[in-house]
Amino acid sequence: MKKIKVFVFASGGGTNAEKLFSYFKESDQVEMSRMVCNKEGAKVFERAEKFGIESTLISNEQAADSDFLLELCASADFIVLAGYLRKIPAKFIQHFPERIINIHPSLLPKYGGKNFYGEKVHLAVLANKEKETGITIHYVNENFDEGRIIAQLRTKLEETDDLAAVQRKVQILEHAYFPFVVEQEVLKIK
């Protein structure tokens, strides 16, 4: 049986990418076949190498070039953004309708959009004294963090939580649920 080929796009440390690589390592239906990154020297390259996953470094210019990305991803069936910080070009999105998933470290629509990523999201959550935060897994459309929501998972916040505590709580949700949700969505295209 032909496996569904998934390309993972990342920009940094790659802990979510590594969870995906590990989760699908023994899958007989889904193959994490390539990792694409726009940051030279990012830790995600080491994580991909550890699992024998082919990696490609792209420039920010290439990241904005639909034709380049379409050629690079010609063998992909599905795209997963795992901490990828570049805007996906519209033509590329149209080629993969409802086959590009992103994970965001807040309960969208709160704290989403351009320049809301990583620590910036958590600091805004803390500054606004939110009682809860979480993750949103959604399809990608032409606007940052506005695609159709697939899943949202929540965690309570305490008044004593600092940045490290919020990051830890959100990462626990990401690592526990992201691979499972990706699997559910990827298998829908079979």
Salt bridges, closest charged atoms under 4 A:
GLU18 OE1 - ARG47 NH1 2.47
GLU18 OE2 - LYS50 NZ 2.38
GLU31 OE1 - LYS5 NZ 3.75
GLU46 OE1 - LYS43 NZ 3.18
GLU54 OE2 - ARG34 NH2 3.31
ASP67 OD1 - LYS91 NZ 2.44
ASP77 OD2 - LYS2 NZ 3.80
GLU98 OE1 - ARG148 NH2 2.72
GLU130 OE1 - LYS110 NZ 3.11
GLU132 OE2 - ARG154 NH1 2.74
ASP145 OD2 - HIS104 ND1 3.44
ASP145 OD1 - HIS138 NE2 3.64
ASP161 OD2 - LYS169 NZ 2.67
GLU185 OE2 - LYS188 NZ 3.07
